[in-house]
Amino acid sequence: MRFAVSLLTLLGIASMIGTVLKQNEPYTNYIIKFGQFWFELFEWLGLLDVYHAAWFLLILLFLVVSTTLCVIRNAPLMVKEWRVYKEHATEKSLRLFGHQASLTTQQPAAALQAQLSAFLSIERYSFKTRQQDNGDVLIAAKLGTHQRLGYIFTHAAIIVICFGGLLDGNLPLKVQELLGWKTIETRDISARKVPAESRLGVDNLSFRANMTLPEGEHDNVAFVRVRDGYLVQDLPFTVALKDFRIEHYATGMPKSFESDIVITDPDLSQPIETTIRVNHPYTYKGIAIYQSDFQDGGSQLKFKLWDLAASKPDGFDIEGVVLQKGSLGDGAQKMTVEFNEFRQFNILNLSADGKGKPHNVGPNTTLKLRNASGQAREYMSYMQPLQLDGRAYFVSGMRETVQDEFKYLRIPADDALEINGFMHLRQTLRNEQAMREIASEVAKQMPGDNAALRAQFEQSLQHLLVTFKKGGYSELSRIIESAVPKDQREQAAQTYLKLLNRAALQGYQISRAQRQLPPAPDNQETVMFIQDSLNAMNDLFFYGTPYYFQLNNYTLKQASGFQLTRSPGQNWVYFGSVMLVLGIFSMFYIKERRLWLLIKPAQQEVLLAMSSNRKNMDLDQDFARMQQQLTALLQTAPVA
């Protein structure tokens, strides 16, 4: 008994862990969230999929067998005990009871027996009377013996619940996997190419699988996630996503979403059209289809691609489709583009102090650039410029691994809230002819008419621009450290930065003139734009790719995520839970009482004895009350 209670406690703790710890997620998610050490520990303990862990199922199996044997052995005795009145109790045994009392009476035996019988009926006791050989009369009564049903219900409930858990735990699959008949597929291949040993038939006893359907597409398989791989679950019908709808709050957060699906089956004369909402599944052939999530289903994306290594000032248009791949460049410079994700709404808090109200900042897309050697970097770019520190920036994040945080590049938006101003300025500052023109124009602004000094300044300014083009602020710092004494480096750096800003401003005016735009106004906004542009040019040295993807437009295509479950054990668990509640209530709130009244006419005595399966304060109180009532009753003459 203690061992069984310990196992039930262990199951309870495991179930709590299974509720708190998100189950059966991709292993990478756990590694990112908990780290390698805790991931390996959780995996070793089987906590990543508690309800299907071998040790969990073995405990359930043990409890089913052991509790069943316990019920088979004890239930007949309990039923027998429940039905008997124990009318063969002897006077000697009754006088040994802890709760017994001798009551005197002057009433005749027959009248007394009738009076006591009426009293017990009023007290809702059922009783049986037995005439003894010595003339005494024993009334054996009982109340609340249905409490014994509580023991039976509680034990049976454990059997039923554990049996339901075993059904949903898919024990047959565990056995097949143990025997090598089923293997977990870990390759990223289409469902059609998954071999038979990694597929589950339509008659599979129980499963919890996932299906993702883009709008307008259909499928008849789902994927069961198992540890670091998956199994393909064949379905006895086909599910098609007709339409997906989503509503948002004013902030852009999802409010509700639903899917119109069509189920086709050779057994059906007409397809079934129904709508699935969150917490409103549809069940067909014992398989419940839940609305679980949504994602992009292959949106068409339109970019302006800026080749940062080219000398052309303009970008060119390219297109991509989410979840598909493309390529850029040739030969050793060839790169593969993986368009991974598109999000139409992004709720961010962009206030400087973090106390502002989050709001929707518009669409973004995530893509991965992989070079010829297979090394990849992930980029995430927002379509619209974001307002940061009171200014507008085109923001793009880069990270080398999924465990890393994105490092963001801020490209300032020009006065038309476009990226063109920055890109043209960058190309101007990288063009040698433009550099000479910039240096010449800035030199002309020098006071005085010293031609030699102006020529030297012009040459130094060109060298400064070439240095910045070569390596940004880092290259400037290296030059200063190699050529300037330590105590003069700070002053030299400030001088170089002022000259660089002045040259960049001149370059910006030249680039605007080339685009037939009026000169930029001489104000603080222009100064900040120049400073932000130089910072962004410097950050591009660490961006990790010669390409910048500017998302210009998109055609949204949603995909709905479904969870399909077959849970034959679910109803067993519900039924067992009801039995468990009834059993617990029976044990706690039904008080069993057995009462004996031995009428002894010769001694003018009535022997009262009472017992219960629980000797507690309630029994003391009930016995005292019964003794008091019977004493009063026996002193009262019977009604004629």
C-alpha positions in Angstrom: 0.0 0.0 0.0 2.7 2.4 0.9 4.6 1.6 -2.2 1.5 2.2 -4.3 1.0 5.6 -2.6 4.6 6.4 -3.3 4.2 5.6 -6.9 1.0 7.7 -7.1 2.9 10.6 -5.5 5.7 10.2 -8.0 3.1 10.2 -10.9 1.6 13.4 -9.4 4.9 15.1 -9.3 5.7 14.0 -12.8 2.3 15.3 -14.0 3.0 18.7 -12.5 6.4 18.8 -14.2 4.7 17.8 -17.4 2.2 20.7 -17.0 4.9 23.3 -16.1 7.5 22.2 -18.6 6.3 22.5 -22.2 6.3 19.0 -23.6 7.7 17.4 -26.7 9.2 20.6 -28.1 12.0 20.5 -30.7 15.3 19.8 -28.8 16.8 23.1 -30.0 14.1 25.0 -28.2 15.1 23.4 -24.9 18.8 23.9 -25.5 18.2 27.6 -26.2 16.0 28.0 -23.2 17.8 25.9 -20.5 21.3 25.4 -21.9 23.1 22.2 -22.8 23.5 20.9 -19.3 19.9 21.1 -18.2 18.7 19.9 -21.5 20.8 16.7 -21.2 19.6 16.2 -17.6 15.9 16.7 -18.5 16.3 14.3 -21.5 18.0 11.7 -19.4 15.2 11.9 -16.8 12.6 11.7 -19.5 11.0 15.0 -18.5 10.8 16.4 -22.1 7.9 13.9 -22.9 6.8 12.7 -19.4 3.6 11.1 -20.4 5.2 8.9 -23.0 8.4 8.2 -21.0 9.1 4.5 -20.5 9.3 4.8 -16.7 6.0 6.7 -16.6 4.2 4.0 -18.6 5.8 1.2 -16.5 4.5 2.8 -13.3 1.0 3.0 -14.9 1.2 -0.6 -15.9 2.3 -1.7 -12.5 -0.4 0.3 -10.8 -3.1 -1.2 -13.1 -1.9 -4.8 -12.4 -1.3 -4.4 -8.6 -4.5 -2.4 -7.9 -6.6 -4.8 -10.0 -5.3 -7.7 -7.9 -6.0 -5.7 -4.8 -9.5 -5.0 -5.8 -10.1 -8.6 -6.9 -8.9 -9.9 -3.5 -10.6 -7.4 -1.2 -13.8 -6.3 -3.0 -15.8 -9.5 -2.3 -14.9 -9.2 1.4 -15.9 -5.5 1.4 -19.2 -6.4 -0.3 -19.9 -9.1 2.2 -19.1 -6.9 5.1 -21.3 -4.2 3.6 -24.3 -6.5 3.4 -24.2 -8.2 6.9 -25.8 -6.8 10.0 -23.7 -8.8 12.5 -26.8 -9.9 14.4 -24.8 -12.8 15.9 -22.9 -10.6 18.2 -22.8 -11.9 21.8 -23.5 -10.0 25.0 -19.9 -10.7 26.1 -18.4 -9.1 23.0 -20.7 -6.2 23.1 -19.7 -5.4 26.7 -16.1 -5.2 25.5 -16.8 -2.4 23.1 -15.2 0.9 23.8 -18.6 2.6 23.3 -21.2 0.7 25.2 -23.7 1.6 28.0 -26.2 -0.2 30.1 -29.7 1.4 30.2 -32.5 0.5 32.6 -36.1 0.3 31.6 -39.4 -0.7 33.2 -41.2 -1.3 29.9 -42.3 -4.7 28.6 -40.0 -6.4 26.1 -42.5 -6.4 23.2 -43.4 -2.7 23.6 -39.7 -1.9 24.1 -38.7 -3.7 20.9 -41.4 -1.8 18.9 -40.3 1.5 20.4 -36.7 1.0 19.7 -37.4 -0.2 16.1 -39.4 3.0 15.5 -36.6 5.1 17.0 -34.0 3.4 14.7 -36.1 4.0 11.7 -36.4 7.7 12.5 -32.6 7.8 12.9 -32.4 6.2 9.3 -30.8 3.0 10.6 -31.5 -0.2 8.8 -31.7 -3.1 11.2 -32.3 -6.8 11.8 -33.8 -8.4 15.0 -32.8 -11.7 16.4 -34.4 -13.6 19.2 -31.8 -15.3 21.4 -32.2 -18.6 23.2 -32.2 -17.0 26.7 -35.1 -14.7 25.8 -33.1 -11.7 25.1 -33.7 -9.8 21.8 -30.8 -8.3 19.8 -31.4 -5.5 17.4 -28.4 -5.1 15.0 -28.5 -1.8 13.1 -26.2 -0.2 10.6 -26.0 3.2 9.0 -23.7 4.6 6.3 -22.2 1.3 5.3 -22.2 2.6 1.7 -19.0 4.2 2.7 -17.3 1.0 1.7 -18.3 1.8 -1.9 -15.8 4.6 -1.6 -12.9 2.2 -1.2 -14.1 0.2 -4.2 -14.7 3.4 -6.3 -11.3 4.9 -5.4 -9.3 1.8 -6.2 -11.3 1.1 -9.4 -10.7 4.8 -10.4 -7.0 4.3 -10.1 -7.2 1.3 -12.4 -9.4 3.1 -14.9 -7.3 6.3 -14.9 -4.0 4.4 -15.3 -5.5 2.3 -18.0 -6.6 5.4 -19.9 -3.1 6.8 -19.5 -1.6 3.6 -20.9 -4.0 3.8 -23.9 -2.9 7.4 -24.6 0.7 6.6 -23.8 0.7 4.5 -27.0 2.4 1.5 -25.3 2.2 -0.6 -28.5 4.4 2.0 -30.3 6.9 1.8 -27.5 7.1 -1.9 -27.9 7.5 -1.7 -31.6 10.2 0.8 -31.2 11.9 -1.4 -28.7 11.8 -4.3 -31.0 13.2 -2.2 -33.9 10.0 -2.3 -36.0 9.7 1.5 -35.8 12.5 4.0 -36.1 12.4 7.8 -35.5 13.1 9.8 -38.6 15.4 12.7 -38.2 16.1 13.8 -41.8 14.5 16.9 -43.2 12.7 15.2 -46.1 9.2 15.3 -47.5 6.5 13.1 -46.0 6.3 11.0 -49.2 10.0 10.0 -48.8 9.7 8.9 -45.2 10.2 5.1 -45.1 7.5 2.7 -43.9 9.3 2.0 -40.6 8.9 5.7 -39.7 5.2 5.8 -40.6 2.2 5.1 -38.4 -0.9 3.5 -40.0 -4.4 4.9 -39.9 -5.3 2.2 -37.2 -2.7 3.6 -34.8 -4.3 3.4 -31.3 -3.4 6.9 -30.1 -1.4 9.8 -31.2 -0.9 13.6 -30.9 0.3 14.9 -34.3 0.7 18.3 -35.9 -0.2 19.5 -39.4 0.5 22.8 -41.1 -1.6 23.7 -44.1 -1.2 26.8 -46.2 -4.4 28.3 -47.6 -5.7 26.4 -50.6 -3.7 23.3 -49.9 -4.6 19.9 -48.4 -2.9 16.9 -46.9 -3.6 13.5 -45.4 -0.6 13.1 -43.1 0.5 14.7 -39.9 3.8 14.6 -38.0 4.2 13.1 -34.5 7.2 14.8 -32.8 9.3 12.2 -31.0 12.4 13.2 -29.2 14.8 14.7 -31.8 12.8 13.4 -34.8 9.4 12.6 -35.9 7.0 9.9 -37.2 4.6 10.4 -40.0 1.0 9.6 -39.1 -1.2 8.6 -42.0 -4.8 9.8 -41.7 -8.0 8.1 -42.8 -9.2 11.3 -44.5 -7.9 14.4 -46.2 -8.0 17.9 -44.6 -8.0 21.0 -46.9 -7.6 24.6 -45.6 -10.2 26.7 -47.4 -9.7 29.9 -45.6 -7.8 31.3 -42.6 -8.9 34.3 -40.7 -7.4 36.2 -37.8 -8.5 39.2 -35.8 -6.2 41.6 -34.0 -6.4 44.0 -31.2 -5.6 47.6 -31.8 -2.0 47.0 -30.8 -1.7 44.3 -33.5 -1.7 41.4 -31.0 -3.7 38.4 -32.2 -7.2 38.4 -30.8 -8.7 35.3 -32.3 -8.1 33.1 -35.3 -10.1 30.3 -37.1 -9.9 28.1 -40.1 -12.5 26.9 -42.6 -11.5 23.3 -43.5 -12.9 20.7 -45.8 -12.7 17.0 -44.9 -12.9 14.5 -47.7 -13.2 10.8 -47.2 -14.1 8.0 -49.5 -16.6 6.9 -46.9 -18.4 10.3 -47.2 -21.0 11.0 -49.9 -20.3 14.7 -49.5 -17.2 16.5 -48.1 -17.6 18.0 -44.6 -17.1 21.8 -44.4 -16.6 23.1 -40.9 -14.9 25.9 -39.0 -12.3 25.2 -36.3 -11.6 27.8 -33.7 -9.3 27.9 -30.7 -10.9 25.6 -28.0 -13.6 24.5 -30.5 -12.2 21.4 -32.2 -13.9 19.2 -34.7 -13.9 15.4 -34.2 -14.2 13.0 -37.1 -13.5 9.2 -37.0 -12.3 9.6 -33.4 -9.6 12.1 -34.4 -10.1 15.6 -32.9 -8.7 18.5 -35.0 -7.7 21.5 -32.9 -6.7 24.9 -34.0 -3.3 25.3 -32.5 -1.4 28.1 -34.1 -0.7 29.9 -37.4 2.3 30.9 -39.4 3.3 32.0 -42.8 2.3 29.6 -45.6 4.6 30.9 -48.4 4.1 34.6 -48.7 5.6 36.2 -51.8 8.2 38.8 -50.8 9.5 41.7 -53.0 12.9 43.1 -52.1 15.2 45.8 -53.3 18.6 44.2 -53.1 21.6 46.5 -52.4 24.9 45.1 -53.5 27.2 46.7 -50.9 30.3 45.7 -52.7 29.3 47.0 -56.1 29.9 50.5 -57.4 26.4 51.1 -58.6 24.4 53.5 -56.5 21.1 51.8 -57.0 19.7 48.5 -55.9 17.7 46.0 -58.0 14.5 44.1 -57.5 14.3 40.5 -56.5 11.5 38.2 -55.3 11.4 35.4 -52.8 8.9 33.0 -51.3 8.8 32.1 -47.6 10.1 28.6 -46.9 11.8 28.5 -50.3 15.4 29.1 -51.3 17.2 31.2 -53.9 20.8 32.0 -54.8 23.0 35.1 -55.3 26.4 35.5 -57.0 28.5 33.0 -58.9 31.4 30.6 -58.2 33.1 30.9 -54.8 31.0 34.0 -54.0 27.7 32.2 -54.6 25.4 32.4 -51.6 22.1 30.6 -50.9 19.2 32.6 -49.6 16.7 30.8 -47.3 13.6 32.8 -46.8 12.5 31.5 -43.4 9.8 33.7 -42.0 7.5 36.7 -42.6 5.6 38.4 -39.9 2.9 41.0 -40.7 2.6 42.3 -37.2 5.3 43.0 -34.7 4.5 44.5 -31.3 7.5 46.3 -29.9 8.1 48.9 -27.2 10.5 51.3 -28.8 10.4 54.0 -26.1 13.9 55.0 -24.8 13.1 54.3 -21.1 11.1 51.1 -21.9 8.0 52.5 -20.2 6.1 53.3 -23.3 3.2 51.5 -24.8 4.0 48.6 -27.2 2.7 49.1 -30.7 2.7 47.5 -34.1 5.9 48.5 -36.0 4.9 46.7 -39.2 6.1 43.7 -41.1 9.5 42.0 -41.0 11.1 39.1 -42.6 13.8 36.6 -41.5 16.2 35.0 -44.0 19.4 33.1 -43.9 22.4 33.6 -46.1 24.6 30.6 -46.5 27.9 30.7 -48.3 29.5 28.1 -50.5 31.1 26.3 -47.5 27.7 26.0 -45.8 28.3 28.7 -43.1 25.2 30.7 -42.5 24.1 33.9 -40.9 20.5 34.9 -40.1 19.1 38.3 -40.9 15.9 39.9 -39.7 14.8 43.2 -41.3 11.9 45.5 -40.8 10.0 46.8 -43.8 9.2 50.2 -42.4 11.7 52.6 -40.7 11.5 52.4 -36.9 11.4 55.5 -34.7 14.3 55.2 -32.3 15.6 58.1 -30.1 13.3 60.5 -32.1 14.8 59.5 -35.5 13.8 57.0 -38.2 16.0 54.0 -39.0 15.8 51.0 -41.3 16.7 48.3 -38.8 18.2 44.9 -39.7 19.4 42.3 -37.2 22.2 39.7 -37.7 23.2 36.7 -35.7 25.5 33.8 -36.5 23.7 31.1 -34.5 20.1 30.8 -33.2 21.5 30.9 -29.6 22.8 34.4 -30.2 20.9 37.6 -29.8 20.5 39.7 -32.9 23.0 42.5 -33.4 21.1 45.4 -35.1 22.3 47.7 -37.9 20.6 51.1 -38.0 20.5 52.8 -41.3 19.1 56.3 -41.1 16.1 57.2 -43.2 16.4 60.3 -45.3 14.0 63.2 -45.4 11.7 61.2 -47.6 11.8 58.3 -45.1 13.6 56.2 -47.7 16.9 54.4 -47.6 18.1 55.9 -50.9 19.7 58.9 -49.3 22.1 56.7 -47.2 22.9 54.3 -50.1 23.8 57.1 -52.5 25.8 58.9 -49.8 27.7 55.6 -49.2 28.5 55.2 -52.8 29.6 58.8 -53.1 32.0 58.4 -50.2 33.4 55.2 -51.9 33.9 56.7 -55.3 37.5 58.0 -55.9 36.4 60.7 -58.2 33.8 61.9 -55.8 36.4 61.8 -53.0 38.6 64.2 -54.9 35.6 66.5 -55.6 34.6 66.4 -52.0 38.2 67.1 -50.8 38.4 70.0 -53.3 35.1 71.6 -52.3 35.9 71.3 -48.6 39.4 72.8 -49.2 38.0 75.8 -51.0 36.1 76.6 -47.8 39.4 77.1 -45.9 40.1 80.7 -44.9 43.0 82.5 -46.5 44.6 82.0 -49.9 47.6 79.7 -49.1 47.5 77.3 -52.1 50.1 75.0 -50.8 48.3 74.5 -47.5 45.0 74.0 -49.3 46.5 71.4 -51.5 48.0 69.6 -48.5 44.7 69.7 -46.7 42.9 68.4 -49.8 45.3 65.5 -50.0 44.9 64.7 -46.3 41.2 64.8 -46.6 41.3 62.3 -49.6 43.5 60.0 -47.5 41.0 60.3 -44.6 38.1 59.2 -46.9 40.1 56.3 -48.3 41.0 55.2 -44.9 37.4 55.2 -43.7 36.3 53.4 -46.9 38.9 50.7 -46.2 37.9 49.9 -42.6 35.7 52.5 -41.0 36.4 53.8 -37.5 38.6 50.8 -36.7 41.0 51.7 -39.6 41.1 55.3 -38.5 41.9 54.3 -35.0 44.7 52.0 -36.2 46.2 54.9 -38.2 46.0 57.2 -35.3 47.6 54.7 -32.9 50.5 54.1 -35.3 51.2 57.7 -36.2 50.2 59.9 -33.3 51.8 60.1 -29.8 49.6 58.7 -27.1 48.9 61.9 -25.4 47.7 63.5 -28.7 45.5 60.7 -29.9 42.3 61.9 -28.4 42.7 65.4 -30.0 43.7 63.8 -33.3 40.6 61.5 -33.2 38.3 64.5 -32.6 39.9 66.4 -35.5 39.6 63.4 -37.9 35.9 62.9 -36.9 35.1 66.6 -37.6 36.8 66.5 -40.9 35.1 63.2 -41.8 31.6 64.6 -40.9 32.4 67.7 -42.9 33.5 65.7 -45.9 30.4 63.4 -45.5 28.1 66.4 -45.5 29.8 67.7 -48.7 29.4 64.2 -50.2 25.7 64.2 -49.2 25.1 67.5 -51.0 26.9 66.1 -54.1 24.9 62.9 -54.0 21.6 64.9 -53.8 22.7 67.1 -56.7 23.4 63.9 -58.7 19.8 62.9 -58.0 18.6 66.3 -58.9 17.4 67.0 -55.4 17.8 70.4 -53.6 20.6 70.8 -51.2 20.0 69.4 -47.7 19.1 72.2 -45.2 21.9 73.3 -42.8 20.2 72.1 -39.7 20.5 69.6 -36.8 18.5 66.9 -38.7 21.0 66.9 -41.5 23.9 66.8 -39.1 22.4 63.8 -37.3 21.7 62.1 -40.5 25.3 62.4 -41.6 26.5 61.2 -38.2 24.1 58.2 -38.2 25.1 57.4 -41.8 28.8 57.3 -40.9 28.0 55.0 -38.0 25.9 52.7 -40.2 28.8 52.6 -42.8 31.1 51.6 -40.0 28.7 48.9 -38.8 28.3 47.5 -42.3 31.9 46.2 -41.9 30.5 43.8 -39.3 27.3 43.0 -41.1 28.8 39.8 -42.5 27.4 40.0 -46.0 27.8 42.2 -49.1 24.0 42.3 -49.5 21.3 44.3 -47.9 17.7 43.1 -48.4 15.2 45.9 -48.3 11.7 44.5 -48.0 9.4 46.6 -50.3 6.2 44.7 -50.7 4.6 41.3 -50.0 1.6 39.1 -50.8 0.5 37.5 -47.6 -0.3 33.7 -47.6 -1.2 32.3 -44.2 -0.9 28.8 -43.0 -3.0 27.3 -40.2 -1.5 25.0 -37.6 -3.6 22.0 -36.5 -3.1 19.5 -33.8 -4.8 16.1 -34.4 -5.3 13.8 -31.5 -6.7 10.3 -31.1 -7.1 9.8 -27.4 -9.1 6.6 -26.6 -7.9 6.9 -23.0 -9.5 10.3 -22.6 -13.0 9.1 -21.8 -11.5 6.4 -19.5 -9.7 9.1 -17.6 -12.8 11.2 -17.4 -14.8 8.2 -16.1 -12.1 7.3 -13.7 -12.0 10.9 -12.4 -15.7 10.8 -11.7 -15.3 7.5 -9.8 -12.4 9.0 -7.9 -14.4 12.0 -6.8 -17.4 9.8 -5.8 -15.1 7.4 -3.9 -13.3 10.2 -2.0 -16.6 11.9 -1.1 -18.0 8.6 0.0 -15.1 7.9 2.3 -14.9 11.4 3.8 -18.6 12.4 4.1 -20.4 9.1 4.7 -20.1 8.0 8.3 -20.4 4.3 8.9 -22.1 3.4 12.2 -23.0 0.0 13.6 -25.3 -0.1 16.6 -26.5 -3.0 18.8 -29.4 -2.9 21.2 -29.6 -6.0 23.4 -33.0 -6.1 25.2 -32.7 -8.1 28.4 -36.2 -8.4 29.8 -35.1 -10.4 32.9 -32.7 -7.7 34.0 -34.9 -4.8 32.8 -31.9 -3.6 30.9 -31.0 -2.5 27.4 -27.4 -2.9 26.4 -26.3 -0.2 23.9 -23.1 -0.7 21.9 -21.8 1.3 19.0 -18.8 1.0 16.7 -17.5 2.6 13.5 -14.6 1.9 11.1 -13.1 5.2 12.3 -12.8 5.8 16.0 -12.7 9.6 16.2 -14.4 12.5 17.9 -17.5 12.1 15.7 -18.1 8.6 17.1 -17.8 9.9 20.7 -20.3 12.6 20.0 -22.7 10.3 18.2 -22.6 7.7 21.0 -23.2 10.3 23.6 -26.2 11.7 21.7 -27.6 8.2 21.1 -27.1 7.3 24.7 -28.9 10.4 25.8 -31.8 10.0 23.4 -32.3 6.3 24.3 -32.2 7.1 28.0 -34.9 9.5 27.6 -36.9 7.1 25.4 -36.6 4.2 27.8 -37.9 6.4 30.7 -40.9 7.3 28.6 -44.0 5.1 28.7 -44.9 3.8 25.3 -47.9 5.2 23.6 -50.8 2.7 23.8 
